[in-house]
Amino acid sequence: MGRLSDMRGKIKRYENVQMKITGIDPGLSGAWCTVDFYNKRVIGATFGTFPKFKRRVGQTERSEYRLQGMLDVLKFPDSEVIYLEHVWAFPMDTPMTAFKFGKGLGIIETCLVANGYGDYKTVPPITWEGIMHLGITKGLTPKTRSAYRVSEIFPELLEETKKDGVIDAFLIAVYGYFKESGVIIR
């Protein structure tokens, strides 16, 4: 887990709302990020990845969520709102891959509800990326565009980690802040 506090990254175009919002990017390589907003600024971020372990199945090792660890990690007592990326398997995924992805999403949702966050909100990637990637060259990959946007809003996060899941979770939380503060009507 990383902790960045009292940072001064500026965010443009939003109301003066003070709150903590958590963004969650699901998947085995996903992450969570709780972002502190105060007086029109991001002043800190706490983040982490999901606990996993390797299980041998035949000749291969597969990563799986460590269930008790997931229940412990997905506790956000200071967050006013939690935004979970609403994702689905790709049509070209094998049935086993699609099932594993759905199982993982179900584990995250179950842990959130078990921890008392049944009112979490969901946002499809096309929605949060559409807002957070505005004004960035479309020729870049979505991950590159996300890293670029984080470098503008809160460059200290990129000094701490380069993990795609954390970067996406951060931007999901920032999208949630825009949404909760009334900047985004959608």
N, C-alpha and C positions, 0 to 999 in steps of 0.2 A: 504494500500500500504506500502511496506517496502522499505527501501533504505539502501544499503550498499555501502560505498565508500572507496576508497583508500585501498582496500584489496590486499593482496599479494599472492593469490593462483596461483600456477604455472600450466601451461599446457605444456605438452610435445609434441614434433614433429609438429611444425608448423612454418610458415614463420613469419617474422617481419612485420606484417600488423597492422595498427592502425585503429580501427573502432568500431562502435556500431552496434550490431545486435540484433534484437528482435526475440524471439521464441514464438510461440503460440501453446498451447495445448488446442484444442477445447473441448467443452462439458460443462455441467453445473458445474462440479467440476474442470474444466480446469482453466488455468491461462495464463498470459503473463509474459515474463521476457526480459528486455533489458540489455544486457551484454556489459560492456566496456572492450575493449581489447587494451592494449598498451604495446609495447616493450616486446612481448612474454609473457604477463601475463594478467590474468583477474584482473582488478583493481577495479571493482565495478559492482553492479547489482541493477536494479530497477525492482520491480515485483508487481503484483497484481492479484486479482481474478476478475471474471466478476460479475457485479451488478445483483442481482436477487431479486425477491419478491415472496411471497407465494400467490397463487390464490386458493380459495376454489372451488372445482368442486364436487358437490354432498356432500358426506361425507368425501372426502379426500382433503388434501391440496397438491398442486403441485408447485414446483419451476419453475419459468419462468424467462427469461432474462428481465431486465429492459431496454427497447430499447434505450431511450435517453441516459441512462447511458452507454450503450455499445458504442454508437457513441462517447461519450466523452472519455471513457477509451481507446479506440483503436486509439489513436493519439500518434504517435511516431516521433516527429519532428527531433530528433537527430539521428535516426537510418538510416544507409546507406542501410540496407537490412532487410526484414522481411521474416521469414520462418514460414509457417503454416503447422502443421502436417496434412498430407493428410489421413484422416480416413474415415471409412464407418461403417455402422451398421453390427452387427454380424448376421450370418444366423439364430441363435437361438433366436434372438430378436423378440418380438411380432411386428406386423405391426405398432401399436401405438408408441412403443419405437423407432423403426426405423425411423418413420416419425418425431418424436420429435428431434431425434439426427440430422437428415438431416436439419430440420428447424433451429436448433441452429447453425449448420455449415454455413448455408446460411446467417444467421444474421451476423455472424462474417465476412464472405466474403463481404457481402454488406457494412458493416461498414468500412472495409478496403478500398474498392473502393470509397465509399462516402468521405472518408478522404484523397483521393488522392494517395492511395497505390495500384493501380491496377496492378503493376508489382511485387507484392509479389510472393514468391516462395513456392512451396509445397514439402514436403518430407514425404514418407510413414514411419510409425513407424518401419517397419522391416529394413529400410535403416539406419535411424539415430541410432536405438538401436544396429544394427549390428556393427556399428563403435564405438559407445560410450561404448558398453559393452565388447569390445575385452579384453581378458585376465582375465575376471571375471568368477568365477565358474558358470557353466551353471545350476547347481542344484537349484540356488536361483531364486526367482520370479523376473520378469522384474522390478518391483518397488523397490525391495531390491537392485538389481544390479545398478539401476539408483542412488539411495541414496548413495551407496558405491562409485560410480564414482564421484559424486559431492563432497563427503568427501575428495577425493584425489585432485580434481581440485580447489575447492573453499569451504572449510569447513565452512566458515563464513555464507554461505547461510543456512546451516542446523541449525546453532545457531539461525537464525532469523525465520525460518519456516520449518515445516515438511510436508507441503502439497504436495501431489503427483503431482498435476498440475503445481506448481511452479518448482519443481525439474525437471519434464519433459520439461517444457518450457525453463529452463536454458540449459539443454543438447541439445535441438533442436537448440538454439542459438549458442552453442559451435560447434555443427555439422556444422551449417551455416558458422561459422568462418573458420573452416577447409576447407570447400567447396570453399568459396570465396578467401581464401589465396592460393588455388591451391594444398593443401595437399591431398585432395580426388578428384580423377579423375572421379568417377562414375557419 
